[in-house]
Structure formats: C-alpha cells, structure tokens
Amino acid sequence: MSAELGILKKVRGCEPIMFPKGDAVQPKYVNAIESSTLARWCLAHGEAITIPKLSEVRQRPLVRVFDRILAAKGANPSADIGKLEEQIDWLVYDLYDLSNEETAVVADFFWDGTLSEEEEDQALLRAMEEADINDRVSLSEVLETLRTPDDC
C-alpha cells in the first residue's frame, strides 16, 4: 500500500466527532486539527479530515498549543508561530498514528524551499534519534561530524 493510501485510510478510520449537546469537545481542539498540515494535505487530495473523538484530557495538548498561537498572534499579528504550528503538526501526526514515512509524505507535499545547514543538522539528528541508532554511533560523534567543514 502506498504511503498516501495509508494516510487516507488512517484519516478516514477514526470515530468522528458528532457534537451532541453536552459533549466535551473543545472548539480549539477542532481548530488545531483543521489548521494542521495533515488537514491541508487531506483537502489537497479531495478528502475532509475526520476529527477523532477524544476525552478532554487527550484534547488538552492540542488546545494548549493552539492557545499559545492565539496569544502570540493577539500580542503581535505578525508574530512567527512556525514552531508552534510544527508542534501542532507533530501532535496531529501522532493522533492519527502516522509512520515516519507517512509524515514525510505529508510534509514533503508542501515543502518548496531549502534548508539552512542548521535545519539540515536538526533534521538529520531527529531522523537518527527516531531510527534508534545509538548503539552504532554516539550523539557527540554525530555532532562532531556535522560541525566538520566540508572538504568539497
């Protein structure tokens, strides 16, 4: 199964929110998911994202980050909220149980720029940590390699 089909299956496969009276669904939880990169990816593929029904406790991490976005934009409409949006994206990827490959498919769909050396280093470190290669090379060795100037 292609990664794209796997993502769509996961997005379609959750129990949707029905919004009955007295339900504990927080609008900020819904807004956080709807503003995520995964939701935009789904729309670009002709799908609406199904928002899973979660307890208030499980909604809280998304609501907290969304509150921080609202506060930052309220204080300064031109505030850089990129890191907060990235946090939302990772929480949403986890919510839908996307694999690393599926996450990369979604992220790569919208990416059209280049990374700075620091961003490349951070991405490489994150990938290495996720791959759990600590038994083959230490973090200090990786950092040393990344900081060594290219000979090319």
NORGITA-V662964 format. One record per residue. N is the residue number from 1. D_CENTER is the distance of its C-alpha to the mean C-alpha in whole Angstrom. Layout:
BEGIN
<<N,D_CENTER> <N,D_CENTER>>
END
This chain:
BEGIN
<<1,22> <2,20> <3,16> <4,16> <5,18> <6,16> <7,13> <8,16> <9,18> <10,15> <11,14> <12,18> <13,19> <14,18> <15,20> <16,20> <17,21> <18,24> <19,25> <20,28> <21,30> <22,30> <23,26> <24,24> <25,21> <26,20> <27,19> <28,16> <29,14> <30,15> <31,14> <32,11> <33,10> <34,12> <35,11> <36,7> <37,7> <38,8> <39,10> <40,12> <41,12> <42,14> <43,16> <44,17> <45,18> <46,20> <47,18> <48,17> <49,14> <50,16> <51,15> <52,16> <53,19> <54,18> <55,20> <56,20> <57,19> <58,16> <59,15> <60,16> <61,13> <62,11> <63,14> <64,15> <65,12> <66,13> <67,17> <68,16> <69,15> <70,18> <71,20> <72,19> <73,20> <74,23> <75,24> <76,24> <77,23> <78,22> <79,20> <80,17> <81,14> <82,11> <83,10> <84,10> <85,8> <86,6> <87,6> <88,6> <89,2> <90,3> <91,6> <92,6> <93,5> <94,8> <95,9> <96,10> <97,11> <98,10> <99,11> <100,11> <101,13> <102,11> <103,7> <104,10> <105,12> <106,9> <107,8> <108,12> <109,13> <110,13> <111,13> <112,17> <113,18> <114,19> <115,18> <116,20> <117,21> <118,20> <119,16> <120,17> <121,19> <122,16> <123,14> <124,17> <125,17> <126,13> <127,14> <128,18> <129,17> <130,15> <131,18> <132,20> <133,23> <134,24> <135,27> <136,28> <137,27> <138,27> <139,24> <140,27> <141,28> <142,25> <143,25> <144,28> <145,28> <146,25> <147,27> <148,30> <149,31> <150,31> <151,35> <152,35>>
END
